Amino acid sequence: MTVLLPGADGTFRTHEPRRDGAVHATGGAPLVSRTVLSAAHVVADPYADTTPDGPAAVDWDATLAFRRHLWAHGLGVAEAMDTAQRGMGLDWAGAAELIRRSAAEARAVGGRIACGAGTDQLTGPVADLATVLAAYEEQLALVEESGAQAVLMASRALVSVARGPEDYLELYGHLMRQASEPVVLHWLGPMFDPALEGYWGSRDLDAATETFLKVIAEHPDKVDGVKVSLLDARREVDLRRRLPRGVRCYTGDDFHYPELIAGDEQGFSHALLGIFDPLGPLAAHAVRVLDTGDTRAFRELLDPTVELSRHLFRAPTRFYKTGVVLLAWLAGHQSHFTMVGGLHSARSLPHLARAYELADGLGLFPDPELAASRMTSLLAVYGGVR
């Protein structure tokens, strides 16, 4: 079977699906040298009668099945994070239900789970810091009651009311004292969400880093780790070298993850990545190779995936989720290519075609014929196959 893929210039090229797929078998030894979590997407209900700005309609069976797929390969799940369209189609009511259901599923299968706690129930103008704190407290309580580890997500509402670094120190300090277990602090850059420009009280990243480190230094016993999503490898390395002993750095850098996870003589990063949604089986296999001490083989497995990741996460980066869901459909993890909020329309047809081509070249599809057939059907909907 061949697929005619469109280019940006309107021409078509022939692509023949790869037949020798990557590692797709489940099971295997637990991952030991790195803690690895995949930020998982949600599967929309394609038959729901809703609108892009209406309540998110989630196919819960398919959504939870995808999490079982990740756990079966030995990965942890980072739930209700940016990849799950928090603030981009999935509202707090939907996120809360997602957290409850996924945490229960994690307990049932013995899977690791961490869940995002933020302030996205605040949908209008926010008056003061106390309102932001109350919203964080509500979400933190729900995550902890579910039995999951909390990831304190960056807050648009906090940016809108914070007067400077001192407000971040005050609010995060309060949350740390309340948390019953160590949390993960999430620094999400404006390339993922433009509303987060100036987080930690400054647009100067050096100044923001100092505030971030001060929050950690004041509460090291309540910080399991930090998740850094700035797409700046040098800055992440510098930051992780300054973390207190015992505080992990979870890379969220979808451009430089192989080198950051591999590390250097002074340390390494763990992982909490959106790209490990489509790369799940291959990523788990690579980390098991790294567990043996073979860094070179680990890089040989993961380095070729960076081109796909950079393609999915290219600007505007926040729309990377469209490519992630496309690949889940092509791989057979869901029966359709639709997204909550209508975001399946957020990327062009040439972009999607290139994502398919790169993923197929990596052997990411358990059934290449199915992927080719589904890609062909998508092209036909767009009028690209005559």
C-alpha positions as CSV (number, residue, x, y, z in Angstrom):
1,M,0.0,0.0,0.0
2,T,1.3,3.5,-0.9
3,V,0.1,6.9,0.3
4,L,0.2,10.1,-1.7
5,L,1.4,12.8,0.7
6,P,0.8,16.5,-0.1
7,G,3.5,19.1,0.2
8,A,3.2,22.7,1.0
9,D,3.6,23.5,-2.7
10,G,0.5,21.5,-3.6
11,T,2.4,18.6,-5.2
12,F,2.1,15.0,-4.0
13,R,4.8,12.4,-3.3
14,T,4.5,8.7,-2.9
15,H,5.2,7.2,0.5
16,E,5.4,3.4,1.1
17,P,4.7,2.4,4.8
18,R,7.5,1.0,6.8
19,R,7.0,-2.7,7.7
20,D,9.5,-3.2,10.4
21,G,8.0,-1.5,13.4
22,A,9.8,-0.4,16.6
23,V,9.4,-2.2,19.9
24,H,5.6,-2.5,20.6
25,A,5.6,-5.6,23.0
26,T,4.3,-4.7,26.5
27,G,5.9,-5.8,29.7
28,G,9.6,-5.8,30.4
29,A,11.7,-4.8,33.4
30,P,10.7,-1.7,35.4
31,L,12.5,1.5,34.5
32,V,15.1,2.1,37.2
33,S,17.7,4.7,36.2
34,R,15.2,7.4,35.3
35,T,11.7,8.4,36.4
36,V,9.7,8.7,33.2
37,L,6.2,10.1,32.8
38,S,4.2,10.6,29.7
39,A,1.9,13.6,29.6
40,A,-1.1,11.8,28.0
41,H,-3.8,13.3,25.7
42,V,-7.6,12.9,26.1
43,V,-9.8,11.2,23.5
44,A,-12.8,13.2,22.5
45,D,-16.3,11.8,22.1
46,P,-16.8,12.3,18.3
47,Y,-20.6,11.9,18.6
48,A,-21.2,14.6,21.2
49,D,-23.3,17.5,20.1
50,T,-21.1,20.3,21.4
51,T,-19.1,23.3,20.1
52,P,-15.5,24.4,20.4
53,D,-16.3,26.7,23.3
54,G,-18.8,24.3,24.9
55,P,-18.1,21.7,27.6
56,A,-15.5,19.1,26.7
57,A,-17.0,15.7,25.7
58,V,-14.5,12.9,26.5
59,D,-14.6,9.3,25.5
60,W,-13.7,7.9,28.9
61,D,-13.2,4.3,27.8
62,A,-10.7,5.2,25.0
63,T,-9.0,7.8,27.2
64,L,-8.4,5.3,30.0
65,A,-7.4,2.6,27.5
66,F,-4.6,4.8,26.3
67,R,-3.3,5.3,29.8
68,R,-3.3,1.5,30.3
69,H,-1.2,1.3,27.1
70,L,1.4,3.7,28.6
71,W,1.4,1.8,32.0
72,A,1.8,-1.5,30.2
73,H,5.0,-0.3,28.7
74,G,6.4,0.7,32.1
75,L,5.9,4.5,31.8
76,G,4.2,6.7,34.4
77,V,1.3,9.0,33.4
78,A,1.3,12.7,33.9
79,E,-2.4,13.4,34.0
80,A,-4.5,16.5,33.3
81,M,-1.4,18.4,32.0
82,D,-1.0,20.6,29.0
83,T,-1.1,17.6,26.6
84,A,-4.6,16.8,27.9
85,Q,-5.7,20.3,26.6
86,R,-6.0,22.0,30.0
87,G,-7.1,25.5,29.3
88,M,-7.5,24.6,25.6
89,G,-10.7,22.7,25.4
90,L,-10.7,20.8,28.7
91,D,-12.2,22.8,31.5
92,W,-11.8,22.2,35.2
93,A,-14.9,20.1,35.5
94,G,-13.6,17.8,32.8
95,A,-10.1,17.8,34.3
96,A,-11.4,16.9,37.7
97,E,-13.3,14.0,36.3
98,L,-10.2,12.9,34.4
99,I,-8.1,13.0,37.5
100,R,-10.6,10.9,39.5
101,R,-11.0,8.3,36.8
102,S,-7.3,8.0,35.9
103,A,-6.2,7.9,39.5
104,A,-8.6,5.0,40.2
105,E,-7.4,3.2,37.0
106,A,-3.8,3.7,38.2
107,R,-4.6,2.0,41.5
108,A,-6.3,-0.8,39.7
109,V,-3.3,-1.6,37.5
110,G,-0.5,-0.5,39.8
111,G,0.6,2.4,37.5
112,R,2.4,5.5,38.5
113,I,0.4,8.7,38.2
114,A,1.0,12.4,38.8
115,C,-1.8,15.0,38.2
116,G,-1.8,18.7,37.4
117,A,-3.2,21.1,40.0
118,G,-3.8,24.6,38.7
119,T,-6.3,27.4,38.8
120,D,-8.2,27.0,35.5
121,Q,-11.6,27.1,37.2
122,L,-11.0,30.8,37.3
123,T,-12.3,31.7,33.9
124,G,-12.9,35.5,34.3
125,P,-10.9,38.4,35.7
126,V,-9.3,37.7,39.1
127,A,-9.3,40.2,41.9
128,D,-6.5,39.2,44.1
129,L,-3.9,36.6,45.2
130,A,-6.3,35.1,47.8
131,T,-8.6,34.0,45.0
132,V,-5.8,32.4,43.1
133,L,-4.7,30.6,46.3
134,A,-8.2,29.3,47.0
135,A,-8.4,27.9,43.4
136,Y,-5.0,26.1,43.8
137,E,-6.1,24.7,47.2
138,E,-9.3,23.2,45.7
139,Q,-7.3,21.5,42.9
140,L,-4.5,20.3,45.2
141,A,-7.0,18.8,47.6
142,L,-8.7,16.9,44.8
143,V,-5.4,15.5,43.4
144,E,-4.3,14.4,46.8
145,E,-7.7,12.9,47.7
146,S,-7.4,10.8,44.5
147,G,-4.2,9.3,45.7
148,A,-2.0,10.9,43.0
149,Q,1.1,13.0,43.2
150,A,0.4,16.7,42.6
151,V,2.1,18.7,39.9
152,L,1.6,22.4,40.7
153,M,1.0,23.9,37.2
154,A,1.8,27.4,36.2
155,S,-1.3,29.7,36.6
156,R,-2.5,32.3,34.1
157,A,-4.5,33.8,37.0
158,L,-1.4,34.2,39.1
159,V,0.4,36.0,36.3
160,S,-2.5,38.4,36.0
161,V,-2.5,39.5,39.7
162,A,1.1,39.0,41.0
163,R,2.9,42.2,41.7
164,G,6.3,40.6,41.7
165,P,8.5,37.7,42.9
166,E,7.3,38.1,46.5
167,D,3.7,37.1,45.5
168,Y,5.0,33.9,44.0
169,L,7.1,33.1,47.1
170,E,4.1,33.8,49.3
171,L,1.6,31.7,47.3
172,Y,3.8,28.7,46.6
173,G,5.1,28.7,50.2
174,H,1.5,28.5,51.4
175,L,0.8,25.6,49.0
176,M,4.0,23.7,50.0
177,R,3.1,23.9,53.7
178,Q,-0.4,22.5,52.9
179,A,0.8,19.7,50.6
180,S,0.7,16.3,52.4
181,E,3.4,14.8,50.0
182,P,6.2,16.3,48.0
183,V,5.0,17.9,44.8
184,V,6.4,18.6,41.3
185,L,6.8,22.3,40.5
186,H,6.0,23.1,36.8
187,W,7.6,26.0,34.9
188,L,5.8,26.2,31.6
189,G,7.2,28.7,29.2
190,P,5.2,31.2,27.0
191,M,5.9,29.2,23.9
192,F,3.4,26.7,25.3
193,D,1.1,29.3,26.7
194,P,1.6,33.0,25.8
195,A,-0.4,34.0,28.9
196,L,2.4,32.8,31.1
197,E,4.9,35.4,30.0
198,G,6.7,36.8,33.0
199,Y,6.1,33.8,35.3
200,W,8.0,33.9,38.7
201,G,7.6,37.7,38.6
202,S,9.9,38.6,35.8
203,R,10.3,38.5,32.0
204,D,14.1,38.2,32.6
205,L,14.6,34.4,32.7
206,D,17.7,34.8,34.9
207,A,15.7,36.7,37.5
208,A,12.8,34.3,37.2
209,T,15.2,31.4,37.8
210,E,16.4,32.9,41.1
211,T,12.8,33.2,42.4
212,F,12.0,29.6,41.3
213,L,15.1,28.3,43.1
214,K,14.3,30.3,46.2
215,V,10.8,28.7,46.4
216,I,12.5,25.3,46.2
217,A,15.3,26.2,48.7
218,E,12.7,27.3,51.3
219,H,10.7,24.0,51.1
220,P,13.1,21.3,49.8
221,D,11.3,18.6,51.8
222,K,8.1,19.4,49.9
223,V,9.5,19.3,46.4
224,D,9.9,16.0,44.7
225,G,11.2,17.7,41.6
226,V,10.7,20.5,39.0
227,K,9.4,20.1,35.5
228,V,11.0,22.6,33.2
229,S,9.4,23.4,29.8
230,L,11.4,26.3,28.4
231,L,12.9,24.5,25.3
232,D,16.3,25.7,26.4
233,A,18.7,22.9,27.2
234,R,21.5,25.0,28.5
235,R,19.2,26.8,31.0
236,E,17.8,23.4,32.1
237,V,21.3,22.0,32.8
238,D,22.3,25.1,34.7
239,L,19.1,24.9,36.8
240,R,19.4,21.2,37.6
241,R,23.0,21.7,38.8
242,R,21.7,24.2,41.4
243,L,18.8,22.1,42.7
244,P,19.1,20.9,46.3
245,R,20.2,17.3,46.8
246,G,17.2,14.9,46.3
247,V,15.2,17.3,44.1
248,R,14.7,15.9,40.7
249,C,14.7,17.7,37.4
250,Y,12.0,16.4,35.1
251,T,12.7,17.6,31.6
252,G,9.8,19.0,29.6
253,D,12.1,20.0,26.7
254,D,10.6,18.3,23.7
255,F,13.5,19.6,21.5
256,H,16.5,18.3,23.5
257,Y,15.2,15.4,25.6
258,P,17.7,12.7,24.6
259,E,20.8,14.6,25.7
260,L,19.1,15.9,28.8
261,I,17.9,12.4,29.9
262,A,21.3,10.9,29.1
263,G,23.0,13.6,31.2
264,D,26.6,14.3,31.8
265,E,29.2,13.8,34.5
266,Q,27.3,16.2,36.8
267,G,23.9,14.7,36.6
268,F,20.9,14.1,34.3
269,S,17.2,14.9,33.9
270,H,14.3,12.6,34.5
271,A,11.3,13.1,32.1
272,L,7.8,14.4,32.0
273,L,7.2,14.8,28.3
274,G,4.3,15.3,25.9
275,I,6.3,13.7,23.1
276,F,6.4,10.5,25.1
277,D,2.7,10.1,24.4
278,P,3.3,9.0,20.7
279,L,6.8,7.7,21.6
280,G,5.7,5.6,24.6
281,P,6.9,2.1,23.6
282,L,10.1,3.3,22.0
283,A,10.9,5.7,24.9
284,A,10.4,2.9,27.4
285,H,12.7,0.6,25.4
286,A,15.4,3.3,25.2
287,V,15.3,3.9,28.9
288,R,15.7,0.1,29.6
289,V,18.8,0.2,27.4
290,L,20.0,3.2,29.4
291,D,19.4,1.2,32.6
292,T,22.1,-1.1,31.4
293,G,24.6,1.8,31.3
294,D,24.7,1.9,27.5
295,T,24.3,5.6,26.9
296,R,25.4,5.4,23.3
297,A,22.7,2.9,22.4
298,F,20.1,5.0,24.2
299,R,21.0,8.0,22.1
300,E,20.9,5.9,18.9
301,L,17.4,4.9,19.8
302,L,16.1,8.4,20.8
303,D,18.1,10.8,18.7
304,P,16.3,9.9,15.5
305,T,12.9,10.8,17.1
306,V,13.9,14.5,17.7
307,E,13.0,15.5,14.1
308,L,9.4,14.3,14.7
309,S,9.2,16.0,18.0
310,R,10.5,19.3,16.7
311,H,8.0,19.1,13.9
312,L,5.0,18.4,16.2
313,F,6.2,21.2,18.6
314,R,7.1,23.8,16.1
315,A,5.5,27.3,16.5
316,P,2.9,27.9,17.5
317,T,4.0,25.2,20.0
318,R,0.7,25.1,21.9
319,F,-0.9,23.3,19.0
320,Y,1.5,20.3,19.2
321,K,-1.5,18.3,20.6
322,T,-3.1,18.1,17.2
323,G,-0.2,16.0,15.9
324,V,-0.1,13.9,19.0
325,V,-3.8,12.9,18.6
326,L,-3.3,12.3,14.9
327,L,-0.6,9.8,15.6
328,A,-2.7,8.1,18.3
329,W,-5.4,7.6,15.7
330,L,-3.0,6.3,13.1
331,A,-1.5,3.9,15.6
332,G,-4.9,2.4,16.4
333,H,-5.3,3.8,19.9
334,Q,-8.6,5.5,19.1
335,S,-11.2,5.2,16.3
336,H,-11.3,8.8,15.0
337,F,-9.3,12.0,14.6
338,T,-11.2,14.6,16.5
339,M,-10.3,16.6,19.5
340,V,-12.1,18.5,22.3
341,G,-12.4,22.2,21.4
342,G,-12.2,21.3,17.7
343,L,-8.4,21.5,17.8
344,H,-8.0,18.8,15.2
345,S,-8.2,21.7,12.8
346,A,-5.3,23.6,14.4
347,R,-2.6,22.2,12.0
348,S,-2.4,22.2,8.2
349,L,-2.7,19.1,6.1
350,P,0.9,19.3,5.0
351,H,1.9,19.4,8.6
352,L,-0.1,16.4,9.5
353,A,1.2,14.5,6.4
354,R,4.8,15.2,7.5
355,A,4.0,14.0,11.0
356,Y,2.7,10.7,9.6
357,E,5.7,10.3,7.4
358,L,8.2,10.9,10.2
359,A,6.4,8.6,12.6
360,D,6.1,5.9,10.1
361,G,9.8,6.2,9.4
362,L,10.5,5.6,13.0
363,G,8.4,2.5,13.1
364,L,5.9,3.9,15.6
365,F,2.9,2.2,14.1
366,P,2.1,-1.3,15.3
367,D,0.0,-1.8,12.1
368,P,1.6,0.2,9.2
369,E,-1.2,-0.8,6.8
370,L,-3.9,0.6,9.2
371,A,-1.9,3.8,9.6
372,A,-1.6,4.1,5.8
373,S,-5.3,3.4,5.2
374,R,-6.3,6.0,7.8
375,M,-4.0,8.6,6.5
376,T,-5.4,8.0,3.0
377,S,-8.9,8.4,4.3
378,L,-8.0,11.7,5.9
379,L,-6.5,13.0,2.7
380,A,-9.7,12.0,0.9
381,V,-11.7,14.1,3.3
382,Y,-9.6,17.1,2.5
383,G,-10.1,16.4,-1.2
384,G,-6.4,15.4,-1.6
385,V,-7.0,12.1,-3.3
386,R,-8.7,11.9,-6.6
